[in-house]
Amino acid sequence: MRIGFIGAGTVGTALAVRLSEKGYSVIAVSSRRFSSAEKLASNVTNCQAVKDGQEVASLAELIFITTPDDAIAPIVNAIHWRKGQSVVHCDGAASTDILEGARRDGAQVGGFHPLQSFASFKEALENLPGSVFAIEAEDPLYGVLSKMAGDLKGRSIHLAGTDKVLYHAAAVITSNYTVALLKMAIDLWQIFGISPEEAASALLPLLQGTVNNIARIGLPNCLTGPIARGDVGTLRRHLTALRDRAPGVLEAYRQLGLQTIPIALAKGRIGEKAADQMRALLEGK
């Protein structure tokens, strides 16, 4: 099967390189900037950079659309596809409806989203193997994409198009908002005179330990801290300090605390009385 890529960003390049390493025939790539297509092609054996997406579609049988998400539908609608082709996007939140132009032309369509954080090409190459791949497709394309996930040393989950947005929101909460939470914590340390670099160096082992605990003992047993213990006094001191010295963080702390109480209850270290006390405190009652 001849594979092509339209879009030569981080995800497209990582997929193209890893698939080629696994013996897949990645033959053509286009990008908005031709130099980006040339760079991807230089990392893949027997792959050529071509002028546009239509040329990729003319050469390949399975085409991955790995452009920015908002560009997918316009690009697909501008290309003439043919029956028997497969067209696959890598947008985590969108269903295959954005590929309707290809479907109308007789192509089979699908979604193939690696559930991973790709901060750069180097990290993308390292992180891609072992990832979960969310697939929206019907057979025979589903079988092809599922095998690809396995060949990339990952595993696949089959999602309906209507579930993609919630799936992607969960990914954003897990990855992107963890970054935002760490930034909030680092900013708090600056209030008492610790530099961002020192704060990050001190807090990262805590974050890594938390991730290790989640992996080893899972939810809810991995939960630690004042809510897990039912420590109302500590919670009250946190809220007072935040109100006085970091009011911009206060509402986020309250809402995250409320989300943490059910986990603490499930762990079994606190009872309903302590949960009610902490809930009332966090709700400002």
N, C-alpha and C positions, 0 to 999 in steps of 0.2 A: 504494500500500500504506500503510495507516494503522499507525503505529508507536507503541507505548507503552513506558513505563519503569516498572518497580516497583523503587524505590530511587533516591534522589536524592543520592548521595554524589559524590565527585570523578570516578570513572570514568563513572558514569551521566550526570552533567551534561556532561562533556566530549564524550561520544559523542552525546548528544542535540543539543547546540549545533552540533557539526561536521556531523552528518548533516543537520540542518535547513539549514545553510548550503549544503549540496550539493544541496538541492532535495527531500530526503526529508520526508514528511509526519509529523512527530512531534506527536501530537495530545493525549496524556494522560500524566500521571505521578502516582504515589502514593509516599508515603514514611511511615516510622514517625512522623516529625514532619511534620505538615501544612505547617508553615512552610518546611521544606526542599523539599517538592514545589512550593510557591508560588514559591520562589526559582528553582528550575530552570525552571518554566513562564515566569517573567518574562524569561528569557534566550532563549526559543525562540518564534518567530512562530506564532501560532494554536495554542498548547499550553495545556491547562487542567490545573490541579491537582485531583485527585479524592480521595475519602475513603479508598479502599483498593484493593488489588490486584485484587479481583473486578471493580471498576468499570473499571479499565484493561483487563482481559481482555474485558469486554463491549464496549468501544469499539474496540479495536485488533485488527489481524490478525497483526502481528509484535510480540511482547512481549519486551523485554530485562529479565532479572532481574539487577539491579545492586546488590543488597543485600550486607551482609557474607556471606562464604561459608557460614558455619554456618547462616544463616537461609534459604538458598535452598530446600532440600528441604521444610522445614515450610511455607513460604509457598506453594510450588507445589502441595503436597498439599492445601492448604486451599481452593484455587480450583477452580471448575468451568470446565473448558476445553471447546472445541468443535472438532469435526473441521474441518480446513482451516486452523487457526491454526498459527503457528510460535512456539515458546517457546525462548528462547536465554539461557543463563547466561554470565557473564563470569569464572567461577572458573578460574584457570589450572591448578590441580592436579586438579580433579574431572572425571570423565567425564560424559556425558549421563545416566548412571544416576540422578543426583540429580534428574532431571526425569521420572522414571518416572510420577509422578502425571499429568503432562500427556500423556505418551505413551499411557497407558491410556485417556484421554478422547478420543483420536484426533488429537491435535495432533502436528505434526512438531517434533522437538527438536534443539537444537544447542548448541555451545559456541563462543564468540567472545572470544578473550582478546588484548588489546593487549599486546605484549611491550615494556613501557615503564615508566619510573619516574614516578609521579604524586604528587609531594610536596604539591601544592596544586592548586586549580582553575586558577590562572593557568599553572602549569607543565604541567598536563594538557592544556590547550588548545594550548599551544605545542609540546609533545612528541608529541602524537597523530599529526599528519600525518607520513608517512614511516616510521611504525612497522611492524613485522611483526605480523600478526594470526594467531594459531593458531586454526584452525577444525576443529571436530569436527562433522560433519553429513553427511547424505546428500542427493543431489539430489532435488528442486529447491532445497532450502534452502541447500545448499552453494554453488550458483551465485549465489544472492542475497547471501549473506554475503561471498563472494569479490569480487563486484562492489562491495559496500560498502567493503571494504578498499582496493580500487583507487581508488574515488571519494575516499577519505580520503588519497590519495597514498601509500598503504602497499602492502605486498604480503602475500600469504597463504601459509601452509603448512598442509597437511592432516595432522592428527594422528589416530591411533587413540586411543580412550579409555584403553587400557592404557599409552600412552606419556606421558600428561599429567603424571603425578607426576614423572617424570625430567625432562621438559621444564621444569617449574616449579622443580624443585630447581636446575637449571642457571641459571635466571633469578635465583634467590635468591643463588647463589654469585656471579654476575656483578655484581649490583646491591647487594643488602643487605650481603653480606660484604665488598665493597669499602669500604663505609662503616665496617664494623667494623675492617677493617685500617687505615684511615686514623686511626680513633680510637686504635688501639694505638700507631701511630707518633707521634701527637700526645702521648700519655701518656709515651712515652719521652723526648721533648724536655722535658717538665716536670721530669724527674729532674735535668736539668742546667740548670734555671732559666729555661726559655723558656715563656712563657704559651701557653695553647691557641690564642689568636687569632694570635699571632706564628707558632706552629708551623704552623697551617693555611695561613696566608698563604705560608709558605716551601715547604710540601710540595705545595700544589695545582698549581703550575706543573709539578712533576715528574710528578704524576699525569696532568695534561693532556698532557704530552709523551709519556708512555707510551701513552695512548689514541691519540694521533696516529700514533705508530709502528706500533701494531697495525693501524690503518686503512690506513696507507700501504704498509707492507712485510709485514705479516701475521706469523703464527706459522710457524716458530720464529725467524725472523730478527730480530724485534723484541726478543728477550730480551737484556738487558744485565746487568751486575753480576758479583759474584764467582763465582757458579755457572756462568754463561755462559763465564767466563774460566778456570775450573778453579783458582781462587785459594783453595787449601785453608787457607793461613795466615790470610787475612782471615776465612774462615768460622769457624776455630777461635777467633779473637779475639771474634767476635760471640757465639759460644756461651758463652765464659767471662764476658763482660760481662753477658749476659742472666742467666746463672746467679747472678751475684753481686748484680746491681742491679735486675733485673726478672724474677724467676723465674716470674711468672705468664704471661709472654709466651713463655717458652722452648719449651714443647711445640708451640705453634702455629708458631713459627719452624722447629722441626725438621721438622714434617709438611709445611709448605709448601715447605721446601727439598727434601725428598724428591720432591715432585711436580714440582719445577723441573728436576731432573737429566735426566729424559728429554727435556725441551725443549732443554736445552743440548746433549745428544748429537745431537739432530736438527739443530740449527744447524750442528754440525760443527766447533766451535771446541775441543772437548775430546774426549779418547778414553776408552776403557773404563777405563784405569788411573786417571785422574783422577776419573772417575765413581765407581769403587769406593771410592777414598779418601774422597770427600765423603760417599758413602752410609754408610760405616762411621762417620764422624765424627758425622753427623746421627743415626744410630741409637744412638750412645753406645757403640760397640764398641771 
